[in-house]
């Protein structure tokens, strides 16, 4: 399974939903909370050109946010990325 990285904040319903979906798939991930470290927020913005959370990476592929992750799952493409 590829490395999964998810940038989150403390109070973010979409972050919670993204983590639940990944948990349901049995995927392990590294969570970076950008609330606790301003440097990590800046890193996320530089990597993604986006300010919103969650921002999800599967391997080198930038999925985007929860809506993008959910869409991949609905299209039956998420399982392929997680292999």
Phi and psi restraints in degrees (range 20) as a CNS / XPLOR table:
assign (resid 1 and name C) (resid 2 and name N)
       (resid 2 and name CA) (resid 2 and name C) 1.0 -69.4 20.0 2
assign (resid 2 and name N) (resid 2 and name CA)
       (resid 2 and name C) (resid 3 and name N) 1.0 161.2 20.0 2
assign (resid 2 and name C) (resid 3 and name N)
       (resid 3 and name CA) (resid 3 and name C) 1.0 -69.5 20.0 2
assign (resid 3 and name N) (resid 3 and name CA)
       (resid 3 and name C) (resid 4 and name N) 1.0 135.9 20.0 2
assign (resid 3 and name C) (resid 4 and name N)
       (resid 4 and name CA) (resid 4 and name C) 1.0 -118.0 20.0 2
assign (resid 4 and name N) (resid 4 and name CA)
       (resid 4 and name C) (resid 5 and name N) 1.0 131.6 20.0 2
assign (resid 4 and name C) (resid 5 and name N)
       (resid 5 and name CA) (resid 5 and name C) 1.0 -124.2 20.0 2
assign (resid 5 and name N) (resid 5 and name CA)
       (resid 5 and name C) (resid 6 and name N) 1.0 131.0 20.0 2
assign (resid 5 and name C) (resid 6 and name N)
       (resid 6 and name CA) (resid 6 and name C) 1.0 -132.7 20.0 2
assign (resid 6 and name N) (resid 6 and name CA)
       (resid 6 and name C) (resid 7 and name N) 1.0 122.1 20.0 2
assign (resid 6 and name C) (resid 7 and name N)
       (resid 7 and name CA) (resid 7 and name C) 1.0 -88.4 20.0 2
assign (resid 7 and name N) (resid 7 and name CA)
       (resid 7 and name C) (resid 8 and name N) 1.0 130.7 20.0 2
assign (resid 7 and name C) (resid 8 and name N)
       (resid 8 and name CA) (resid 8 and name C) 1.0 -135.9 20.0 2
assign (resid 8 and name N) (resid 8 and name CA)
       (resid 8 and name C) (resid 9 and name N) 1.0 174.8 20.0 2
assign (resid 8 and name C) (resid 9 and name N)
       (resid 9 and name CA) (resid 9 and name C) 1.0 -129.2 20.0 2
assign (resid 9 and name N) (resid 9 and name CA)
       (resid 9 and name C) (resid 10 and name N) 1.0 171.5 20.0 2
assign (resid 9 and name C) (resid 10 and name N)
       (resid 10 and name CA) (resid 10 and name C) 1.0 -64.0 20.0 2
assign (resid 10 and name N) (resid 10 and name CA)
       (resid 10 and name C) (resid 11 and name N) 1.0 -44.6 20.0 2
assign (resid 10 and name C) (resid 11 and name N)
       (resid 11 and name CA) (resid 11 and name C) 1.0 -117.8 20.0 2
assign (resid 11 and name N) (resid 11 and name CA)
       (resid 11 and name C) (resid 12 and name N) 1.0 87.8 20.0 2
assign (resid 11 and name C) (resid 12 and name N)
       (resid 12 and name CA) (resid 12 and name C) 1.0 -147.5 20.0 2
assign (resid 12 and name N) (resid 12 and name CA)
       (resid 12 and name C) (resid 13 and name N) 1.0 104.1 20.0 2
assign (resid 12 and name C) (resid 13 and name N)
       (resid 13 and name CA) (resid 13 and name C) 1.0 -61.9 20.0 2
assign (resid 13 and name N) (resid 13 and name CA)
       (resid 13 and name C) (resid 14 and name N) 1.0 -31.9 20.0 2
assign (resid 13 and name C) (resid 14 and name N)
       (resid 14 and name CA) (resid 14 and name C) 1.0 -70.8 20.0 2
assign (resid 14 and name N) (resid 14 and name CA)
       (resid 14 and name C) (resid 15 and name N) 1.0 -32.5 20.0 2
assign (resid 14 and name C) (resid 15 and name N)
       (resid 15 and name CA) (resid 15 and name C) 1.0 -64.2 20.0 2
assign (resid 15 and name N) (resid 15 and name CA)
       (resid 15 and name C) (resid 16 and name N) 1.0 -44.3 20.0 2
assign (resid 15 and name C) (resid 16 and name N)
       (resid 16 and name CA) (resid 16 and name C) 1.0 -61.7 20.0 2
assign (resid 16 and name N) (resid 16 and name CA)
       (resid 16 and name C) (resid 17 and name N) 1.0 -44.5 20.0 2
assign (resid 16 and name C) (resid 17 and name N)
       (resid 17 and name CA) (resid 17 and name C) 1.0 -65.4 20.0 2
assign (resid 17 and name N) (resid 17 and name CA)
       (resid 17 and name C) (resid 18 and name N) 1.0 -38.6 20.0 2
assign (resid 17 and name C) (resid 18 and name N)
       (resid 18 and name CA) (resid 18 and name C) 1.0 -64.3 20.0 2
assign (resid 18 and name N) (resid 18 and name CA)
       (resid 18 and name C) (resid 19 and name N) 1.0 -43.8 20.0 2
assign (resid 18 and name C) (resid 19 and name N)
       (resid 19 and name CA) (resid 19 and name C) 1.0 -65.7 20.0 2
assign (resid 19 and name N) (resid 19 and name CA)
       (resid 19 and name C) (resid 20 and name N) 1.0 -38.3 20.0 2
assign (resid 19 and name C) (resid 20 and name N)
       (resid 20 and name CA) (resid 20 and name C) 1.0 -63.1 20.0 2
assign (resid 20 and name N) (resid 20 and name CA)
       (resid 20 and name C) (resid 21 and name N) 1.0 -42.4 20.0 2
assign (resid 20 and name C) (resid 21 and name N)
       (resid 21 and name CA) (resid 21 and name C) 1.0 -63.7 20.0 2
assign (resid 21 and name N) (resid 21 and name CA)
       (resid 21 and name C) (resid 22 and name N) 1.0 -43.8 20.0 2
assign (resid 21 and name C) (resid 22 and name N)
       (resid 22 and name CA) (resid 22 and name C) 1.0 -65.5 20.0 2
assign (resid 22 and name N) (resid 22 and name CA)
       (resid 22 and name C) (resid 23 and name N) 1.0 -38.9 20.0 2
assign (resid 22 and name C) (resid 23 and name N)
       (resid 23 and name CA) (resid 23 and name C) 1.0 -62.1 20.0 2
assign (resid 23 and name N) (resid 23 and name CA)
       (resid 23 and name C) (resid 24 and name N) 1.0 -42.4 20.0 2
assign (resid 23 and name C) (resid 24 and name N)
       (resid 24 and name CA) (resid 24 and name C) 1.0 -59.7 20.0 2
assign (resid 24 and name N) (resid 24 and name CA)
       (resid 24 and name C) (resid 25 and name N) 1.0 -33.5 20.0 2
assign (resid 24 and name C) (resid 25 and name N)
       (resid 25 and name CA) (resid 25 and name C) 1.0 -82.3 20.0 2
assign (resid 25 and name N) (resid 25 and name CA)
       (resid 25 and name C) (resid 26 and name N) 1.0 -3.9 20.0 2
assign (resid 25 and name C) (resid 26 and name N)
       (resid 26 and name CA) (resid 26 and name C) 1.0 75.2 20.0 2
assign (resid 26 and name N) (resid 26 and name CA)
       (resid 26 and name C) (resid 27 and name N) 1.0 20.3 20.0 2
assign (resid 26 and name C) (resid 27 and name N)
       (resid 27 and name CA) (resid 27 and name C) 1.0 -89.3 20.0 2
assign (resid 27 and name N) (resid 27 and name CA)
       (resid 27 and name C) (resid 28 and name N) 1.0 136.0 20.0 2
assign (resid 27 and name C) (resid 28 and name N)
       (resid 28 and name CA) (resid 28 and name C) 1.0 -95.0 20.0 2
assign (resid 28 and name N) (resid 28 and name CA)
       (resid 28 and name C) (resid 29 and name N) 1.0 148.1 20.0 2
assign (resid 28 and name C) (resid 29 and name N)
       (resid 29 and name CA) (resid 29 and name C) 1.0 -147.1 20.0 2
assign (resid 29 and name N) (resid 29 and name CA)
       (resid 29 and name C) (resid 30 and name N) 1.0 160.4 20.0 2
assign (resid 29 and name C) (resid 30 and name N)
       (resid 30 and name CA) (resid 30 and name C) 1.0 -102.9 20.0 2
assign (resid 30 and name N) (resid 30 and name CA)
       (resid 30 and name C) (resid 31 and name N) 1.0 125.2 20.0 2
assign (resid 30 and name C) (resid 31 and name N)
       (resid 31 and name CA) (resid 31 and name C) 1.0 -103.5 20.0 2
assign (resid 31 and name N) (resid 31 and name CA)
       (resid 31 and name C) (resid 32 and name N) 1.0 130.0 20.0 2
assign (resid 31 and name C) (resid 32 and name N)
       (resid 32 and name CA) (resid 32 and name C) 1.0 -115.8 20.0 2
assign (resid 32 and name N) (resid 32 and name CA)
       (resid 32 and name C) (resid 33 and name N) 1.0 112.9 20.0 2
assign (resid 32 and name C) (resid 33 and name N)
       (resid 33 and name CA) (resid 33 and name C) 1.0 -86.3 20.0 2
assign (resid 33 and name N) (resid 33 and name CA)
       (resid 33 and name C) (resid 34 and name N) 1.0 112.1 20.0 2
assign (resid 33 and name C) (resid 34 and name N)
       (resid 34 and name CA) (resid 34 and name C) 1.0 -79.4 20.0 2
assign (resid 34 and name N) (resid 34 and name CA)
       (resid 34 and name C) (resid 35 and name N) 1.0 -8.9 20.0 2
assign (resid 34 and name C) (resid 35 and name N)
       (resid 35 and name CA) (resid 35 and name C) 1.0 -70.6 20.0 2
assign (resid 35 and name N) (resid 35 and name CA)
       (resid 35 and name C) (resid 36 and name N) 1.0 -33.5 20.0 2
assign (resid 35 and name C) (resid 36 and name N)
       (resid 36 and name CA) (resid 36 and name C) 1.0 -88.3 20.0 2
assign (resid 36 and name N) (resid 36 and name CA)
       (resid 36 and name C) (resid 37 and name N) 1.0 -10.3 20.0 2
assign (resid 36 and name C) (resid 37 and name N)
       (resid 37 and name CA) (resid 37 and name C) 1.0 -147.9 20.0 2
assign (resid 37 and name N) (resid 37 and name CA)
       (resid 37 and name C) (resid 38 and name N) 1.0 104.5 20.0 2
assign (resid 37 and name C) (resid 38 and name N)
       (resid 38 and name CA) (resid 38 and name C) 1.0 -59.9 20.0 2
assign (resid 38 and name N) (resid 38 and name CA)
       (resid 38 and name C) (resid 39 and name N) 1.0 -32.1 20.0 2
assign (resid 38 and name C) (resid 39 and name N)
       (resid 39 and name CA) (resid 39 and name C) 1.0 -61.5 20.0 2
assign (resid 39 and name N) (resid 39 and name CA)
       (resid 39 and name C) (resid 40 and name N) 1.0 -35.2 20.0 2
assign (resid 39 and name C) (resid 40 and name N)
       (resid 40 and name CA) (resid 40 and name C) 1.0 -69.9 20.0 2
assign (resid 40 and name N) (resid 40 and name CA)
       (resid 40 and name C) (resid 41 and name N) 1.0 -35.8 20.0 2
assign (resid 40 and name C) (resid 41 and name N)
       (resid 41 and name CA) (resid 41 and name C) 1.0 -62.7 20.0 2
assign (resid 41 and name N) (resid 41 and name CA)
       (resid 41 and name C) (resid 42 and name N) 1.0 -44.3 20.0 2
assign (resid 41 and name C) (resid 42 and name N)
       (resid 42 and name CA) (resid 42 and name C) 1.0 -63.1 20.0 2
assign (resid 42 and name N) (resid 42 and name CA)
       (resid 42 and name C) (resid 43 and name N) 1.0 -39.9 20.0 2
assign (resid 42 and name C) (resid 43 and name N)
       (resid 43 and name CA) (resid 43 and name C) 1.0 -60.9 20.0 2
assign (resid 43 and name N) (resid 43 and name CA)
       (resid 43 and name C) (resid 44 and name N) 1.0 -44.3 20.0 2
assign (resid 43 and name C) (resid 44 and name N)
       (resid 44 and name CA) (resid 44 and name C) 1.0 -60.7 20.0 2
assign (resid 44 and name N) (resid 44 and name CA)
       (resid 44 and name C) (resid 45 and name N) 1.0 -45.2 20.0 2
assign (resid 44 and name C) (resid 45 and name N)
       (resid 45 and name CA) (resid 45 and name C) 1.0 -63.5 20.0 2
assign (resid 45 and name N) (resid 45 and name CA)
       (resid 45 and name C) (resid 46 and name N) 1.0 -41.8 20.0 2
assign (resid 45 and name C) (resid 46 and name N)
       (resid 46 and name CA) (resid 46 and name C) 1.0 -64.2 20.0 2
assign (resid 46 and name N) (resid 46 and name CA)
       (resid 46 and name C) (resid 47 and name N) 1.0 -40.2 20.0 2
assign (resid 46 and name C) (resid 47 and name N)
       (resid 47 and name CA) (resid 47 and name C) 1.0 -73.0 20.0 2
assign (resid 47 and name N) (resid 47 and name CA)
       (resid 47 and name C) (resid 48 and name N) 1.0 -34.7 20.0 2
assign (resid 47 and name C) (resid 48 and name N)
       (resid 48 and name CA) (resid 48 and name C) 1.0 -111.0 20.0 2
assign (resid 48 and name N) (resid 48 and name CA)
       (resid 48 and name C) (resid 49 and name N) 1.0 -17.6 20.0 2
assign (resid 48 and name C) (resid 49 and name N)
       (resid 49 and name CA) (resid 49 and name C) 1.0 62.6 20.0 2
assign (resid 49 and name N) (resid 49 and name CA)
       (resid 49 and name C) (resid 50 and name N) 1.0 23.5 20.0 2
assign (resid 49 and name C) (resid 50 and name N)
       (resid 50 and name CA) (resid 50 and name C) 1.0 -130.0 20.0 2
assign (resid 50 and name N) (resid 50 and name CA)
       (resid 50 and name C) (resid 51 and name N) 1.0 151.6 20.0 2
assign (resid 50 and name C) (resid 51 and name N)
       (resid 51 and name CA) (resid 51 and name C) 1.0 -105.8 20.0 2
assign (resid 51 and name N) (resid 51 and name CA)
       (resid 51 and name C) (resid 52 and name N) 1.0 -11.6 20.0 2
assign (resid 51 and name C) (resid 52 and name N)
       (resid 52 and name CA) (resid 52 and name C) 1.0 -89.1 20.0 2
assign (resid 52 and name N) (resid 52 and name CA)
       (resid 52 and name C) (resid 53 and name N) 1.0 156.6 20.0 2
assign (resid 52 and name C) (resid 53 and name N)
       (resid 53 and name CA) (resid 53 and name C) 1.0 -119.5 20.0 2
assign (resid 53 and name N) (resid 53 and name CA)
       (resid 53 and name C) (resid 54 and name N) 1.0 155.5 20.0 2
assign (resid 53 and name C) (resid 54 and name N)
       (resid 54 and name CA) (resid 54 and name C) 1.0 -77.0 20.0 2
assign (resid 54 and name N) (resid 54 and name CA)
       (resid 54 and name C) (resid 55 and name N) 1.0 159.0 20.0 2
assign (resid 54 and name C) (resid 55 and name N)
       (resid 55 and name CA) (resid 55 and name C) 1.0 -122.9 20.0 2
assign (resid 55 and name N) (resid 55 and name CA)
       (resid 55 and name C) (resid 56 and name N) 1.0 125.1 20.0 2
assign (resid 55 and name C) (resid 56 and name N)
       (resid 56 and name CA) (resid 56 and name C) 1.0 -120.4 20.0 2
assign (resid 56 and name N) (resid 56 and name CA)
       (resid 56 and name C) (resid 57 and name N) 1.0 133.7 20.0 2
assign (resid 56 and name C) (resid 57 and name N)
       (resid 57 and name CA) (resid 57 and name C) 1.0 -120.2 20.0 2
assign (resid 57 and name N) (resid 57 and name CA)
       (resid 57 and name C) (resid 58 and name N) 1.0 134.1 20.0 2
assign (resid 57 and name C) (resid 58 and name N)
       (resid 58 and name CA) (resid 58 and name C) 1.0 -117.0 20.0 2
assign (resid 58 and name N) (resid 58 and name CA)
       (resid 58 and name C) (resid 59 and name N) 1.0 108.9 20.0 2
assign (resid 58 and name C) (resid 59 and name N)
       (resid 59 and name CA) (resid 59 and name C) 1.0 61.6 20.0 2
assign (resid 59 and name N) (resid 59 and name CA)
       (resid 59 and name C) (resid 60 and name N) 1.0 -132.3 20.0 2
assign (resid 59 and name C) (resid 60 and name N)
       (resid 60 and name CA) (resid 60 and name C) 1.0 -88.4 20.0 2
assign (resid 60 and name N) (resid 60 and name CA)
       (resid 60 and name C) (resid 61 and name N) 1.0 -3.7 20.0 2
assign (resid 60 and name C) (resid 61 and name N)
       (resid 61 and name CA) (resid 61 and name C) 1.0 -85.0 20.0 2
assign (resid 61 and name N) (resid 61 and name CA)
       (resid 61 and name C) (resid 62 and name N) 1.0 122.5 20.0 2
assign (resid 61 and name C) (resid 62 and name N)
       (resid 62 and name CA) (resid 62 and name C) 1.0 -85.1 20.0 2
assign (resid 62 and name N) (resid 62 and name CA)
       (resid 62 and name C) (resid 63 and name N) 1.0 107.0 20.0 2
assign (resid 62 and name C) (resid 63 and name N)
       (resid 63 and name CA) (resid 63 and name C) 1.0 -69.7 20.0 2
assign (resid 63 and name N) (resid 63 and name CA)
       (resid 63 and name C) (resid 64 and name N) 1.0 -44.8 20.0 2
assign (resid 63 and name C) (resid 64 and name N)
       (resid 64 and name CA) (resid 64 and name C) 1.0 113.5 20.0 2
assign (resid 64 and name N) (resid 64 and name CA)
       (resid 64 and name C) (resid 65 and name N) 1.0 -137.7 20.0 2
assign (resid 64 and name C) (resid 65 and name N)
       (resid 65 and name CA) (resid 65 and name C) 1.0 -99.0 20.0 2
assign (resid 65 and name N) (resid 65 and name CA)
       (resid 65 and name C) (resid 66 and name N) 1.0 -166.5 20.0 2
assign (resid 65 and name C) (resid 66 and name N)
       (resid 66 and name CA) (resid 66 and name C) 1.0 -61.0 20.0 2
assign (resid 66 and name N) (resid 66 and name CA)
       (resid 66 and name C) (resid 67 and name N) 1.0 -44.0 20.0 2
assign (resid 66 and name C) (resid 67 and name N)
       (resid 67 and name CA) (resid 67 and name C) 1.0 -58.0 20.0 2
assign (resid 67 and name N) (resid 67 and name CA)
       (resid 67 and name C) (resid 68 and name N) 1.0 -38.3 20.0 2
assign (resid 67 and name C) (resid 68 and name N)
       (resid 68 and name CA) (resid 68 and name C) 1.0 -68.3 20.0 2
assign (resid 68 and name N) (resid 68 and name CA)
       (resid 68 and name C) (resid 69 and name N) 1.0 -40.9 20.0 2
assign (resid 68 and name C) (resid 69 and name N)
       (resid 69 and name CA) (resid 69 and name C) 1.0 -63.5 20.0 2
assign (resid 69 and name N) (resid 69 and name CA)
       (resid 69 and name C) (resid 70 and name N) 1.0 -45.1 20.0 2
assign (resid 69 and name C) (resid 70 and name N)
       (resid 70 and name CA) (resid 70 and name C) 1.0 -63.3 20.0 2
assign (resid 70 and name N) (resid 70 and name CA)
       (resid 70 and name C) (resid 71 and name N) 1.0 -40.8 20.0 2
assign (resid 70 and name C) (resid 71 and name N)
       (resid 71 and name CA) (resid 71 and name C) 1.0 -62.6 20.0 2
assign (resid 71 and name N) (resid 71 and name CA)
       (resid 71 and name C) (resid 72 and name N) 1.0 -41.5 20.0 2
assign (resid 71 and name C) (resid 72 and name N)
       (resid 72 and name CA) (resid 72 and name C) 1.0 -60.2 20.0 2
assign (resid 72 and name N) (resid 72 and name CA)
       (resid 72 and name C) (resid 73 and name N) 1.0 -40.7 20.0 2
assign (resid 72 and name C) (resid 73 and name N)
       (resid 73 and name CA) (resid 73 and name C) 1.0 -65.3 20.0 2
assign (resid 73 and name N) (resid 73 and name CA)
       (resid 73 and name C) (resid 74 and name N) 1.0 -43.2 20.0 2
assign (resid 73 and name C) (resid 74 and name N)
       (resid 74 and name CA) (resid 74 and name C) 1.0 -64.4 20.0 2
assign (resid 74 and name N) (resid 74 and name CA)
       (resid 74 and name C) (resid 75 and name N) 1.0 -31.7 20.0 2
assign (resid 74 and name C) (resid 75 and name N)
       (resid 75 and name CA) (resid 75 and name C) 1.0 -85.5 20.0 2
assign (resid 75 and name N) (resid 75 and name CA)
       (resid 75 and name C) (resid 76 and name N) 1.0 3.8 20.0 2
assign (resid 75 and name C) (resid 76 and name N)
       (resid 76 and name CA) (resid 76 and name C) 1.0 64.1 20.0 2
assign (resid 76 and name N) (resid 76 and name CA)
       (resid 76 and name C) (resid 77 and name N) 1.0 26.8 20.0 2
assign (resid 76 and name C) (resid 77 and name N)
       (resid 77 and name CA) (resid 77 and name C) 1.0 -101.4 20.0 2
assign (resid 77 and name N) (resid 77 and name CA)
       (resid 77 and name C) (resid 78 and name N) 1.0 -18.1 20.0 2
assign (resid 77 and name C) (resid 78 and name N)
       (resid 78 and name CA) (resid 78 and name C) 1.0 -65.9 20.0 2
assign (resid 78 and name N) (resid 78 and name CA)
       (resid 78 and name C) (resid 79 and name N) 1.0 -43.5 20.0 2
assign (resid 78 and name C) (resid 79 and name N)
       (resid 79 and name CA) (resid 79 and name C) 1.0 -59.1 20.0 2
assign (resid 79 and name N) (resid 79 and name CA)
       (resid 79 and name C) (resid 80 and name N) 1.0 -36.8 20.0 2
assign (resid 79 and name C) (resid 80 and name N)
       (resid 80 and name CA) (resid 80 and name C) 1.0 -65.0 20.0 2
assign (resid 80 and name N) (resid 80 and name CA)
       (resid 80 and name C) (resid 81 and name N) 1.0 -39.5 20.0 2
assign (resid 80 and name C) (resid 81 and name N)
       (resid 81 and name CA) (resid 81 and name C) 1.0 -68.0 20.0 2
assign (resid 81 and name N) (resid 81 and name CA)
       (resid 81 and name C) (resid 82 and name N) 1.0 -30.2 20.0 2
assign (resid 81 and name C) (resid 82 and name N)
       (resid 82 and name CA) (resid 82 and name C) 1.0 -82.0 20.0 2
assign (resid 82 and name N) (resid 82 and name CA)
       (resid 82 and name C) (resid 83 and name N) 1.0 -9.6 20.0 2
